[in-house]
Amino acid sequence: MPPNEVRTIDWTSYRPEDFLMFAPRTYWRLVELHHEAWWPLHLLTLAAGAAAGAGLALRRPLAVRVGTLVVALACGWVAAAFVAERLVPIFWPAQALTALLAVAALGLALGSLGLVARPTGWQRLASLGLLAFALILYPGLGQLSGRPASQAEVFGLSPDPTVLAVLAWVGATCAAGPVGRWGRRLAGGAAAAAALFSAGTLALMGSWQALVPLAAVVVFGCMVRR
């Protein structure tokens, strides 16, 4: 190219997925390596999530508050150990996801001081169903896409099922005081934004799983609407 010639870029030739910075198989391999590094932690996170969900279903105040802390710890752990440590180095926009998960964890920690289970209502049933989906069914979605079980996304280790669990938890609880109200709003707003971030990333990856966090946000919006 001559020294004085200005090179122009045809931006119309780019597709949204060209800005992804990594191949989809790289992300799923990242999930697999994370699981291998922390085996058998996912068994503990699933057991802790199930115990927290049982306490929420039984509506025991102390169990709900302890369970809130469990979900908060899981959310903070995913932010630090997976997103910040593994995903951000290959996808710098994921710094936003790290921040959102950290805010959601902080909101839940504050909410643990004043959250109680909803006594009745369809919101409670829908929230418990979403929580069960995040804990039990979400790990199987990868196999529906042809990925091996070693790449399954698990609550407490991967962002998406953990975010869905936060949305479910916020939807299944109500606040008994001002601190609980602020914590609940903070956690719900940050988790919804994190779910939308994940939906956008999965859409760029060409994965149908983008519909899952998107649908969860819609359900969550219906649950918390007063």
C-alpha positions as a Markdown table, in Angstrom:
| # | Residue | x | y | z |
|---|---|---|---|---|
| 1 | Met | 0.0 | 0.0 | 0.0 |
| 2 | Pro | 1.4 | 3.4 | -0.9 |
| 3 | Pro | 2.6 | 5.5 | 2.1 |
| 4 | Asn | 0.0 | 8.3 | 1.6 |
| 5 | Glu | -2.9 | 6.0 | 0.9 |
| 6 | Val | -5.6 | 5.9 | 3.6 |
| 7 | Arg | -6.9 | 2.4 | 4.3 |
| 8 | Thr | -10.6 | 2.2 | 4.9 |
| 9 | Ile | -12.5 | -0.5 | 6.8 |
| 10 | Asp | -15.7 | -1.9 | 5.4 |
| 11 | Trp | -17.7 | -2.2 | 8.7 |
| 12 | Thr | -20.6 | -3.6 | 6.8 |
| 13 | Ser | -18.7 | -6.8 | 6.2 |
| 14 | Tyr | -18.6 | -7.5 | 10.0 |
| 15 | Arg | -21.2 | -9.6 | 11.7 |
| 16 | Pro | -22.0 | -9.3 | 15.4 |
| 17 | Glu | -20.2 | -12.6 | 16.2 |
| 18 | Asp | -17.0 | -11.2 | 14.7 |
| 19 | Phe | -16.7 | -9.1 | 17.9 |
| 20 | Leu | -16.9 | -12.1 | 20.3 |
| 21 | Met | -13.1 | -12.4 | 20.7 |
| 22 | Phe | -13.2 | -16.2 | 21.2 |
| 23 | Ala | -14.6 | -19.2 | 19.5 |
| 24 | Pro | -17.6 | -20.9 | 21.2 |
| 25 | Arg | -15.7 | -24.1 | 21.7 |
| 26 | Thr | -13.1 | -22.1 | 23.7 |
| 27 | Tyr | -15.8 | -21.0 | 26.1 |
| 28 | Trp | -17.1 | -24.5 | 26.7 |
| 29 | Arg | -13.6 | -25.8 | 27.1 |
| 30 | Leu | -13.1 | -23.1 | 29.7 |
| 31 | Val | -16.1 | -24.5 | 31.6 |
| 32 | Glu | -14.6 | -28.0 | 31.4 |
| 33 | Leu | -11.2 | -26.9 | 32.7 |
| 34 | His | -12.8 | -25.0 | 35.5 |
| 35 | His | -14.7 | -28.1 | 36.6 |
| 36 | Glu | -11.6 | -30.2 | 36.4 |
| 37 | Ala | -9.7 | -27.7 | 38.5 |
| 38 | Trp | -12.3 | -27.6 | 41.2 |
| 39 | Trp | -13.6 | -31.2 | 41.2 |
| 40 | Pro | -15.5 | -32.2 | 43.3 |
| 41 | Leu | -16.6 | -28.7 | 44.4 |
| 42 | His | -19.7 | -28.8 | 42.2 |
| 43 | Leu | -21.1 | -31.7 | 44.3 |
| 44 | Leu | -20.9 | -29.4 | 47.3 |
| 45 | Thr | -22.4 | -26.4 | 45.6 |
| 46 | Leu | -25.3 | -28.5 | 44.3 |
| 47 | Ala | -25.9 | -30.0 | 47.7 |
| 48 | Ala | -25.8 | -26.5 | 49.4 |
| 49 | Gly | -28.2 | -25.1 | 46.8 |
| 50 | Ala | -30.6 | -28.0 | 47.3 |
| 51 | Ala | -30.5 | -27.6 | 51.0 |
| 52 | Ala | -31.1 | -23.8 | 50.7 |
| 53 | Gly | -34.0 | -24.5 | 48.3 |
| 54 | Ala | -35.5 | -26.9 | 50.8 |
| 55 | Gly | -35.4 | -24.3 | 53.6 |
| 56 | Leu | -37.0 | -21.8 | 51.3 |
| 57 | Ala | -39.8 | -24.2 | 50.4 |
| 58 | Leu | -40.4 | -25.0 | 54.1 |
| 59 | Arg | -40.5 | -21.2 | 54.8 |
| 60 | Arg | -38.3 | -21.4 | 57.9 |
| 61 | Pro | -37.1 | -17.8 | 58.6 |
| 62 | Leu | -33.6 | -18.9 | 59.8 |
| 63 | Ala | -33.2 | -21.4 | 56.9 |
| 64 | Val | -34.2 | -18.7 | 54.4 |
| 65 | Arg | -31.6 | -16.3 | 55.7 |
| 66 | Val | -28.9 | -18.9 | 55.8 |
| 67 | Gly | -29.9 | -20.0 | 52.3 |
| 68 | Thr | -29.7 | -16.4 | 51.2 |
| 69 | Leu | -26.1 | -16.3 | 52.3 |
| 70 | Val | -25.4 | -19.6 | 50.5 |
| 71 | Val | -26.6 | -18.2 | 47.2 |
| 72 | Ala | -24.7 | -15.0 | 47.9 |
| 73 | Leu | -21.5 | -16.9 | 48.4 |
| 74 | Ala | -22.1 | -19.0 | 45.3 |
| 75 | Cys | -22.6 | -15.8 | 43.3 |
| 76 | Gly | -19.5 | -14.1 | 44.6 |
| 77 | Trp | -17.4 | -17.2 | 44.1 |
| 78 | Val | -18.5 | -17.5 | 40.4 |
| 79 | Ala | -17.7 | -13.8 | 39.9 |
| 80 | Ala | -14.1 | -14.3 | 41.2 |
| 81 | Ala | -13.1 | -17.8 | 40.3 |
| 82 | Phe | -14.7 | -18.2 | 36.9 |
| 83 | Val | -15.6 | -14.9 | 35.3 |
| 84 | Ala | -12.7 | -12.7 | 36.6 |
| 85 | Glu | -10.1 | -15.5 | 36.6 |
| 86 | Arg | -10.9 | -17.3 | 33.4 |
| 87 | Leu | -13.4 | -15.5 | 31.2 |
| 88 | Val | -12.1 | -11.9 | 31.5 |
| 89 | Pro | -8.6 | -12.7 | 30.1 |
| 90 | Ile | -10.2 | -13.9 | 26.8 |
| 91 | Phe | -13.2 | -11.5 | 26.8 |
| 92 | Trp | -12.6 | -8.2 | 28.5 |
| 93 | Pro | -16.3 | -7.0 | 28.4 |
| 94 | Ala | -16.9 | -9.8 | 30.9 |
| 95 | Gln | -15.6 | -7.4 | 33.5 |
| 96 | Ala | -19.1 | -6.0 | 33.5 |
| 97 | Leu | -20.4 | -9.5 | 34.4 |
| 98 | Thr | -17.9 | -9.7 | 37.2 |
| 99 | Ala | -19.2 | -6.5 | 38.7 |
| 100 | Leu | -22.9 | -7.4 | 38.3 |
| 101 | Leu | -22.4 | -10.8 | 40.0 |
| 102 | Ala | -20.5 | -9.1 | 42.8 |
| 103 | Val | -23.3 | -6.5 | 43.3 |
| 104 | Ala | -25.9 | -9.3 | 43.3 |
| 105 | Ala | -23.8 | -11.2 | 45.9 |
| 106 | Leu | -23.6 | -8.0 | 48.0 |
| 107 | Gly | -27.3 | -7.4 | 47.7 |
| 108 | Leu | -28.1 | -10.9 | 48.8 |
| 109 | Ala | -25.8 | -10.6 | 51.8 |
| 110 | Leu | -27.6 | -7.4 | 52.8 |
| 111 | Gly | -30.9 | -9.0 | 52.1 |
| 112 | Ser | -30.1 | -12.0 | 54.4 |
| 113 | Leu | -30.8 | -9.6 | 57.3 |
| 114 | Gly | -34.4 | -9.1 | 56.4 |
| 115 | Leu | -35.6 | -11.6 | 53.7 |
| 116 | Val | -38.4 | -14.0 | 54.4 |
| 117 | Ala | -40.2 | -16.5 | 52.1 |
| 118 | Arg | -43.3 | -15.5 | 50.4 |
| 119 | Pro | -46.2 | -17.2 | 52.2 |
| 120 | Thr | -48.4 | -17.9 | 49.1 |
| 121 | Gly | -49.0 | -16.9 | 45.6 |
| 122 | Trp | -48.1 | -18.0 | 42.1 |
| 123 | Gln | -44.9 | -16.0 | 42.3 |
| 124 | Arg | -43.7 | -18.3 | 45.0 |
| 125 | Leu | -44.4 | -21.4 | 42.9 |
| 126 | Ala | -42.9 | -19.9 | 39.8 |
| 127 | Ser | -39.7 | -18.9 | 41.8 |
| 128 | Leu | -39.3 | -22.4 | 43.3 |
| 129 | Gly | -39.8 | -23.9 | 39.9 |
| 130 | Leu | -37.1 | -21.6 | 38.4 |
| 131 | Leu | -34.8 | -22.5 | 41.3 |
| 132 | Ala | -35.3 | -26.2 | 40.7 |
| 133 | Phe | -34.6 | -25.7 | 37.0 |
| 134 | Ala | -31.3 | -23.8 | 37.8 |
| 135 | Leu | -30.1 | -26.6 | 40.2 |
| 136 | Ile | -31.4 | -29.7 | 38.5 |
| 137 | Leu | -32.2 | -29.2 | 34.8 |
| 138 | Tyr | -29.8 | -26.5 | 33.7 |
| 139 | Pro | -26.7 | -28.8 | 33.8 |
| 140 | Gly | -28.4 | -31.0 | 31.2 |
| 141 | Leu | -28.9 | -28.3 | 28.6 |
| 142 | Gly | -25.4 | -28.7 | 27.2 |
| 143 | Gln | -26.0 | -32.3 | 26.4 |
| 144 | Leu | -29.1 | -31.2 | 24.3 |
| 145 | Ser | -26.6 | -29.2 | 22.3 |
| 146 | Gly | -24.3 | -32.2 | 21.8 |
| 147 | Arg | -21.7 | -31.2 | 24.4 |
| 148 | Pro | -20.2 | -33.7 | 26.8 |
| 149 | Ala | -21.3 | -33.9 | 30.5 |
| 150 | Ser | -17.9 | -32.5 | 31.5 |
| 151 | Gln | -18.9 | -29.2 | 30.1 |
| 152 | Ala | -22.2 | -29.0 | 32.0 |
| 153 | Glu | -22.9 | -25.7 | 33.7 |
| 154 | Val | -23.5 | -26.1 | 37.4 |
| 155 | Phe | -24.8 | -23.8 | 40.1 |
| 156 | Gly | -22.0 | -22.3 | 42.1 |
| 157 | Leu | -19.4 | -22.9 | 39.4 |
| 158 | Ser | -20.9 | -21.4 | 36.2 |
| 159 | Pro | -22.5 | -17.9 | 35.8 |
| 160 | Asp | -25.8 | -18.8 | 34.1 |
| 161 | Pro | -27.4 | -21.3 | 36.5 |
| 162 | Thr | -26.1 | -19.2 | 39.4 |
| 163 | Val | -27.8 | -16.1 | 38.1 |
| 164 | Leu | -31.0 | -18.0 | 37.5 |
| 165 | Ala | -30.9 | -19.1 | 41.1 |
| 166 | Val | -30.4 | -15.5 | 42.3 |
| 167 | Leu | -33.5 | -14.4 | 40.3 |
| 168 | Ala | -35.5 | -17.3 | 41.7 |
| 169 | Trp | -34.4 | -16.5 | 45.2 |
| 170 | Val | -35.4 | -12.8 | 44.9 |
| 171 | Gly | -38.7 | -13.8 | 43.4 |
| 172 | Ala | -39.5 | -16.3 | 46.1 |
| 173 | Thr | -38.8 | -13.9 | 49.0 |
| 174 | Cys | -40.1 | -10.6 | 50.3 |
| 175 | Ala | -38.3 | -8.1 | 52.6 |
| 176 | Ala | -39.2 | -7.6 | 56.2 |
| 177 | Gly | -37.3 | -4.3 | 56.7 |
| 178 | Pro | -35.6 | -1.5 | 54.8 |
| 179 | Val | -32.2 | -3.2 | 54.6 |
| 180 | Gly | -33.8 | -6.3 | 53.2 |
| 181 | Arg | -35.7 | -4.3 | 50.7 |
| 182 | Trp | -32.6 | -2.5 | 49.4 |
| 183 | Gly | -30.6 | -5.7 | 49.3 |
| 184 | Arg | -33.4 | -7.5 | 47.5 |
| 185 | Arg | -33.7 | -4.8 | 44.9 |
| 186 | Leu | -29.9 | -4.6 | 44.4 |
| 187 | Ala | -29.6 | -8.4 | 44.0 |
| 188 | Gly | -32.6 | -8.6 | 41.6 |
| 189 | Gly | -31.5 | -5.7 | 39.4 |
| 190 | Ala | -27.9 | -6.9 | 39.1 |
| 191 | Ala | -28.9 | -10.5 | 38.5 |
| 192 | Ala | -31.4 | -9.5 | 35.8 |
| 193 | Ala | -28.7 | -7.4 | 34.1 |
| 194 | Ala | -26.2 | -10.3 | 34.3 |
| 195 | Ala | -28.8 | -12.6 | 32.8 |
| 196 | Leu | -29.2 | -10.2 | 29.8 |
| 197 | Phe | -25.4 | -10.0 | 29.4 |
| 198 | Ser | -25.2 | -13.8 | 29.3 |
| 199 | Ala | -28.1 | -14.0 | 26.8 |
| 200 | Gly | -26.3 | -11.5 | 24.5 |
| 201 | Thr | -23.0 | -13.4 | 24.8 |
| 202 | Leu | -24.7 | -16.8 | 24.1 |
| 203 | Ala | -26.6 | -15.3 | 21.1 |
| 204 | Leu | -23.2 | -14.1 | 19.7 |
| 205 | Met | -22.0 | -17.6 | 20.2 |
| 206 | Gly | -24.9 | -18.9 | 18.1 |
| 207 | Ser | -26.3 | -20.9 | 21.0 |
| 208 | Trp | -30.0 | -21.5 | 21.5 |
| 209 | Gln | -29.3 | -21.4 | 25.2 |
| 210 | Ala | -29.5 | -17.6 | 24.9 |
| 211 | Leu | -33.3 | -18.0 | 25.2 |
| 212 | Val | -33.0 | -19.5 | 28.7 |
| 213 | Pro | -31.6 | -16.5 | 30.7 |
| 214 | Leu | -33.8 | -14.2 | 28.5 |
| 215 | Ala | -36.9 | -16.1 | 29.5 |
| 216 | Ala | -35.8 | -16.2 | 33.1 |
| 217 | Val | -35.6 | -12.3 | 33.1 |
| 218 | Val | -39.1 | -12.2 | 31.6 |
| 219 | Val | -40.5 | -14.5 | 34.3 |
| 220 | Phe | -38.6 | -12.6 | 37.0 |
| 221 | Gly | -40.1 | -9.4 | 35.8 |
| 222 | Cys | -43.6 | -10.8 | 36.1 |
| 223 | Met | -42.8 | -12.2 | 39.6 |
| 224 | Val | -41.6 | -8.9 | 41.1 |
| 225 | Arg | -44.1 | -6.6 | 39.4 |
| 226 | Arg | -46.4 | -5.2 | 42.0 |
